[in-house]
Amino acid sequence: MTAAPELLLAYYGDDFTGSTDALEFLSRAGARTALFIEPPSAQQLARYPGLRAVGVAGLTRSMPPAEMETELRPALAALRALGAPHVHYKVCSTFDSSPAVGSIGRAIDIGAETFRARFVPLLVGAPALGRWCVFGNLFARMGIGSGGAIHRLDRHPSMSRHPVTPADESDLRIHLSRQTGKRIALFDILHVALPGHEARAALDALLAGAPGIVLFDVLETGQLARIGALIDAFASAGHPLFSVGSSAIEMALGAHWTEQGKLGPPPSWPDPGPAGPLLVMSGSCSPVTGGQVAWALANGFADVPLDAAALACGGGCEHALRAAIRHLQAGRHVVAHTCPREGDAPLAPAGSAAVGTALGNIARAAIAASGARRLVVAGGDTSSHAARALGIEAVEMIAPLAPGAPLCRARAPGSPLDGAEVNFKGGQVGAADYFGAAVRGRMN
């Protein structure tokens, strides 16, 4: 009898769209991965044989630090109990956080207490997503999977104006120092470029100063495997390593494990084909998503505008639901969106939770009534709440769509979403015709 493959990594994502980003890069590396809404029980895991990685799509990106503490301590303890040598706290590649909301520093403090490792690796730059970290400063392309311009984070046209956590500092050491008292050391791009043994010696020299956190620069995709090797050397099942960062952690470890022969060949993804009709639920305020909504409306999608303020107060659903059902039953693609109008005030985190739940409730009822089998949910701050309202237990990747936003199959017992195709995308993801690609099931 063949032994079950060992679990290599478990991760907690601070929202759903970021969690599917990590799911994609693990799956692309050949590591079968399931993303759950809650830390899975042994009975749940038994329904997913052959897993090499497990994720939990969390909610902490929109939480204040005290709520994060209540959520994260048991979740990280449950992931540690799975026995994987790596446990990763997955954050957005634009490092969305502040001392008051989604504090990455507080997450690091909790993880460091839980795992008591020598240091916490921090890796954010992800060239495949248009994110680069150089001498500690983060740069981001405008629109993942697009040809947008590259900006220093604090000058990014979208992230510098984020409605909840605007980026006013591109040096991640300074940004993070506002959220944790731990000392942050930088393994800079010059160290990353060293040959393997010299890079390890440079890391050991850095660790001799006992920093709590080590931030790794990254400029080129080819550097990720070396970073993966460096951090993997500190991990074991008996003493799991707690890391923090974007899906660059999964990219780095996946590339390293592939070089080590721990993973098989990447899967071949069958073309899922076109959807008819497609339902898009967007709670994103990003100008990138706003442009995608505008493209959809100019290309035949039915327009179902949503009043975010009304949704946040528990109203505004019935008219939108009736309109969505009517259009879907007529075979039209639908985009239901909260794109802000001029003068609208930004939503508070609590409002994001209410809006996300409302989006999920509308989508669940519309799919039940229309039989639509492909759904896109756009918006990082609202996505986790929408997924819970949809009744999703777990998702697995079935095809690539855009970098960081795979098309997935949902397992949702007792919900009309069970077996449906779902795509969760962050506000910064995709080119202008993204929703057209979601209809086709591929980018071109």
C-alpha positions, 0 to 999 in steps of 0.5 A: 500500500502506497503511503499518503504524500506528506503535507508540505505547507499549510497557510492562512490567507487574510482574505479569500482572493489572496488565498486563491492566489496562493492556491494557484501557485501551489497547484501550478507547482504540482502540489495538490492544494485545497482551500478551506473556509475554516481549518479542516477537520480530519473528516474533511481532509479525508475527502481530499486525498493526496493533498500536499498543501492546505489553505484557510481563507480567513477574514483578518485583512478587515479586522482590528488587532483585537479581533485578529488575535481572537481569530488567529491564535486558534487558527494557527494552532490548528494549522500547526497541528496538521504537521506541515514543516511550513505554516504561512500567513498569506497577505496581499502583495501590496501589503494592505495593512495598518496599525488599526486594520489588518495589522500584519505586525500583530499577525507576526507577533501572534505567529512568533509566539505560537511557533517560537522559530528563530526568525520570521521570514517575510517575502512580499515581492512577486514578479509574476504578479507585478510586485518587486521589493528592492532595498526594502521598498515595494513597487507594484504594477497598476493591474495584475496581469496587465501592462500597467505602469509600475509605481513605488507603493506610496505613489501607486494610483490605487493603493495610495488611495485605498479606502481602508488602508492607504499606502503612505510608505513604500519601505516595508520596514518602516511600514511594518515598524508601526505595527510591531516592536520586533526588529526587522533585518533586510536580506537585500537584493545584493545578498539574494544575488550571491551564490547559494553557499555565500547567500546562506553565510550572509543570512547566518551573519544577519541572524547573528544579530537576532532580528525577529523578522527578515525581509527578503528582497526579490527582483527576478522570478529566478531568485525565488528558488534560492530564497525558497532554499534558504528558508526551507533549511530552517523548517521541519515537521517537528519544528515548523517555520512560520513565514509571512508574505504574499504568494511569493512564499508559495512560488519560492518554496514550490520552485525549490521543492521542484528542484529537489524532486519533492513535487511531480510535474505541473498538471495540465489544465483542460480548457473549461470552455465558455460560460453561459451566462456568467454572474459577476459580483463586485464589491471592489472600489479599485479603479482597475475593477472599475475599468473592468466593469465599464468594459463589461457594460460596454460589451453587453453585460447587464448592469445591476448597480448596488448601493454599498451604503444600503447593503452595509445597513442590511438593505438594497438586496431585493431589487438587485436580486430580481434584476440579476435573476431576470437577466440570467434567466434570459441568458445575459451575463450580469455584472452586479457592482458597488463601483462608487459614485463621485462623493461616496464615502469609503466603507468602514471595515464593518461595512465591508463585512456587511457588503460582502455577506450581501453579495454572497446572499444575492449570488447564492439566490440568483444561482439557485433561481437561474442555474448559472454555473460560473461566478466571479467575485471581485474585491479583497475586503468583501470576498471572504464574507461573500464566500461564507454566505455562498456556503463554500466549504473548500475550493480547488483550482481547475484552470488558470485564468489570470495570475493570482486568480485561478478558476476553481471548483467549489465544494459547497454541501447543501448550497446551489454553489456545490460543483460550480466554477468560481473565480475570486479576484482582488481589486488589482487583478486583471486587464480591462477585458477580465470579465470577458476572459472569465466568460471564455474561461481563458485570457485569450 
